[in-house]
Amino acid sequence: MQTLTVDLGDRSYPIHIGTGLLDRADLIVPHLAQPRVAVVTNTTVAPLYLERLTDTLTAAGVAVHPIVLPDGEAYKNWETLNLIFDALLTWRAERKTTLIALGGGVVGDMTGFAAACYQRGMPFIQIPTTLLSQVDSSVGGKTGINHPLGKNMVGAFYQPKVVLADTDTLKTLPPRELSAGLAEIIKYGLIWDVDFLAWLEGHMDKLRALDADAIAYAILRSCEIKAQVVGEDEREGGIRAILNLGHTFGHAIETGMGYGKWLHGEAVGAGMVLAAQTSERLGWITAADVARARALIQAAGLPDVAPDLGLATWLDYMGHDKKVESGKLRFVLLKKLGEAVITGDVPRDVLTDVLATPH
């Protein structure tokens, strides 16, 4: 097991990465304010890991109440969020009861948002079971739900007490979901660490084959980068926005196509190509750099061509992006490979050219 810390002063918390962590009550119990937890999971993850986690906690004297939600991005909404509140109220959960998110990004985001809201704040713990959630969504305290007009537009910054990334859970992950997680890993290389980008180019086959050492390093390095950025800018007032490379385009794809049609990582993969192409049009990176990024996205098994939403639809959905400031679109682009920049100065003709015929 390897442990990192997200440094947020008195709200700092550890990220544990390793195998067999679902059996480690000692990593969970010290973070509980009382020996009662509600475990939020979904219909896919529950049959795989809920009983195991419940047995671990019960053996340590912790009362466990399961909350099993429907699976899928399409259910990341108010109706599903209310299922969590209904269960907590029925069980008479208290402010010091802990919510545990056992699942991927949708479960983690909704559990964190529920924890931020229930009785105006209760503790929660992240136990991410997908690659995407282990390297991205479980770390940093972004929580929320989708709205028909925009992804993750309703939510809160609310940090967990601890993150447990048990890499054993990746063995049951479908290949498509694994590739979706690789998109966020590639992102870290593109925005922050060109040496990591080169490492990914040499190890993509091993990552897709779930080589234990390669996966452990990729998760560790991704979490190191995210923890550093979040520690500098928790509430995305500045540098943290670079973690959204490809997301302005990607969220528009997810919304425009209908939540769940494209996985988040798939949309981000295609979105990163669009971001790279925009960066090239601005003269910041070369055609060879774009080709390099695209080749890695393809090697990860991700789509590298966005759907043609139509220019008006693209602009409409991107207009709901959380980085919009004073009505102006702001983009995360690449000054060079390994260095991202946030800018609102993308000429309309450049954006129109990139979006008119995604290729």
N, C-alpha and C positions, 0 to 999 in steps of 0.2 A: 504493500500500500504506500502511496505517496500523498502527501498533504500540502496544500497551498493555503494561503490566507488572503481573503479579500479585506483589504485594510480600510476600514471605515470607522476608525476610532472605537468608541464603546459599542458600536454595532458591527464590528468585524466578525467574520465567521470563517470556519475552515471548509475547504473542499477536499474530500477524501476520494482518491481514485485507486481502484484495485479490484481484486476478485474476492468473492465470498462476503461482500459487505452486507448483504441482506441478512446474514447470520450474526452480525456484530451488534448486539444490543448495547454494548459498551460505547459505541459511537453515537447512539441515539439518546439513551436514557439521561445522560448528564445535561442534555439540552431541554428536558421536559420540566415545565413548571409544576405539573401534577401528573400522577400516573394514569392519565386518560388521553387517548389519541383517537382522532377520526382519520382513517386512511381513505383518501380520495383516489380512485383508479377508474379504469374503464372496462368495457366488456371484453376487450382483447387481452389486456394485461392481467386482469383479475384471475383468470384460470391458470395463468403461468406463475405468478409471483405473490398473490395476495395471501394465500395460506402460509407460505414460507415466512413472509414478514410478520404475519399475525402470530405464528408460533414463536418466533424469535422474541417478540415483545411480550407475549403472554407469559412466557417462561421467566421473563424479568419482572413480572408482577404488574404489567401495564394492561389496563383495560382497553380493548380495541373495538371501534365501531367502523365497519366498512361502509363506504359510499361508492357505489358502482354506477358510473355514467355511461351513456352511449358513446361510441368511439367515432371520432372524425372531426375535421375542421368545421364541417357544417353545423356541429352542435356547440361551437364555441360562442354561446350567445346568452342572453338574459334568462331564457327559459331553463337552460341547463344549469346556469349558475344558481337559480332558485332551488333546484333540486338539492344542492349542497346546503343552502340555508334551511330548507325544510327538514333535512335530516339532522342538522345541528340543533335546531329548536326542538324537534321531537325527542332527541336524545338528551336534551337539557345540557348541551355543551356550555361550558363557562368560558369566561375571558381567558383563563389560564389553561384551558384545554388546548392541545396542539393539533393542528392539521398537518397531515403528511401527504405530500403529492407523490404517488407511485405511478409513473407513466411517462409519456412523452411531453412535448411542448404544450399541447392543448391542455392536458391535465395540470401541468405545472403552472401555466398562466392563470387558469381559472381558480385553482386552489389558492394561489397567492393572492388573487384579487378577493376571493371570499374571505381569506384570513385578514386582509386589510380592512374589510368592511364589517365583518361580524362583531357585534358589540364594540365597534370602532377600533378593532385591532386585537387579533389573537396570534400567538406564535405559529410559525409553520416551518416545515422541513422539506427539502427537495430530495427525492430519490428518483432521478431520471433514468429511464430504461431504454431510451433511443440514443443513437449517436448524436443527433442534432441537439437534443436537450442536454446531453452530457457536456457538450463543448460550447453551448451557447445559451439557450433559454433558461436553464436552471441557475445560471450565474448572473448576478447583477441586479436582481430585484425588479425587473420589468414584469408587471402582471397585467392581465386584462382580458377583454373579450372583443369579438368582432361586431361591427355594425354593417348593415346591408350596403352602406355607402363607403365603408373603409375598414381595413383590417386593423385590429388592435387600437381602435380609436377611443375606447372607453376602458380606463384602467387606472393603476396607481403604481408608483415606485414603492416597493415594500420588500425588504430584504429577509431571506430565510435565516434560520438559526444555524443551519449546517447543510451542506450538500454532500450526498453519498452517491458517487458514480461507480456502480458495480458493473464492471466490464463484462461479467458473465452474462448479463441480460442481453448483450448484443448478439449472442448466439441464436436467439429466436427472432431476430430482426429480419424482415423480408429484404431482399436485395435492393428493391426500390427505396425503402426507407433508409438503408445504409448509405446509398448514394446521396440521398437528400442531406444526410448529416455531413457528408464529405464536402458539400457546397460551402458550409459555414467554416470548415477547416481551411479550405482553399482561400476563403476570404481573408483569414488572418495572415496568410503569406502575402497576398496581394496588397494589403493595407499597411503592413507593419514590418514584415521580416522576410526579405528576399532569400535569405539562406534557407529558411523553412520552406519557402516556395520551391526551391531547388530540391530540397529533401523530399517533398511531396511528389515531384516529378519522377524521382527515382524509386519511390516506394508505393505508388498508387496500386499496383497489382497486389502487393502484400496487404495493403489496407482493405481492399475489396475482398481479399481472402480471409480477413479477420486474423491476420498474424498477430499474436498476442503482444509481442514487443513493439511492433509498428503502431498498433492501435493505442497502446498505453502511452507511447511518446507523443503521438498526434493529439490525444486528448489533453495530456499534461501541458504541451506547448500552447495549445489553443486556450486553455484555462489560464495559463500564466499571462498571456497577452490580454485576455479579457479582464482578468483581475487587476492588472496594472492600469488599464484604461478606466475601469469603473472606480478604482481607488482615487484617480485624479479628477473624475467628473461623474459623480453618482447619478445626477439628475439630467444628464445630457444637455447641459448648458453650453458645451463647447466640444472638446475633443471626442467625447463618447460617440458623437454622431458618426464618426468614421466607421464604427462597427456596422453601419447600415449600407455599406457598399452593395449596390445591386438591389437594395430593398425598395427604393422608391419605384423602380420599374417592376420589381417582383411583386410587391403588394398590389400594384395595379393589375398585374396578370391574375393574381389569386382572386381579386374582387371581380374583375371583368369576366373571368371564365366561370365564376361560381365557386364558392369556398369548397375545397376538397377535390376539385377536378385536377388541379396541379398541386403537388405537395409543396410546402413552403420552400424547401431546399431546391426543388426543381425550378421554381419561379425565380429564386435568387440566383441560381446558376445562369439562366438565360438573362436575368437582369444584370449580372456582372459583365456579360459580354456587351450588352448595350452601354453600360457605364464605361467599359474599356474603349468601345467605338467612339463614344462621345469625347473621351479624353484624347483619343487620336485626332479627331476632327479639330480639337482646340490646339493641337500641336504639342501636347505634353508627352505623349508616348508614341512609339512607332507602330507601324503595321505589324512588325515582327513581334512586338510586345503583345499586341492584341491576339495574334496567332498563338503565341505561347500560352496566354491565359485560356484561350478557347480550347486548345489541345488538352490542357489539364482538366478542364470542365468535361470535355468529351470522354477523357480517360476515366473519369469518375463515374461514368454512366449517366450523365446528366444531359438534359436538352440544352443545346447552345443557341437555338433559334427561338425567339419569342413568338407567340401567336400574333397574328395581325388583328389587333383590336380595333383598328381604325384610329386616325389621329385624334378625332374629337373625343373618343372614349378614353384613349391614353391620357389626354390632358385633363379630362374631367376627374378621373380617379386619382391621378397624381396630384391634382389640386387639393385633395383631402389628406395629403401626406402630412405627418406630424412635424416635418422640418419646414413646412411652409411658414414664411415670416413676412408680415406686412403684405400678405397676398402674393408674395413672390416665391416661386419654386426654388428650392435649394437642393443641390445634388452632392453626393459623395462621389468624387472622381479620383483618378490616379495622376499625380504629378510625375511619378515614375513607378515602376514595379517596386513594391515595398514601402511606398509613401502615398498616403491618401490626403485629399484636401476637400473641404466643404466649401461650395461656391454657389452663389445665386446668379453668377454672370455667365450663363450659357445662352448665347444668341438664339433667338427663336428659329432662325433658318437652320442652325446646326441641329437643334432638337427635332425639328420637323423632318430633316433629312434622315436622322437616325431612326425615327419612329415610323416614317411613312411606309417603309418596306423593310421590316426586320429581316436580317439575313446574316 
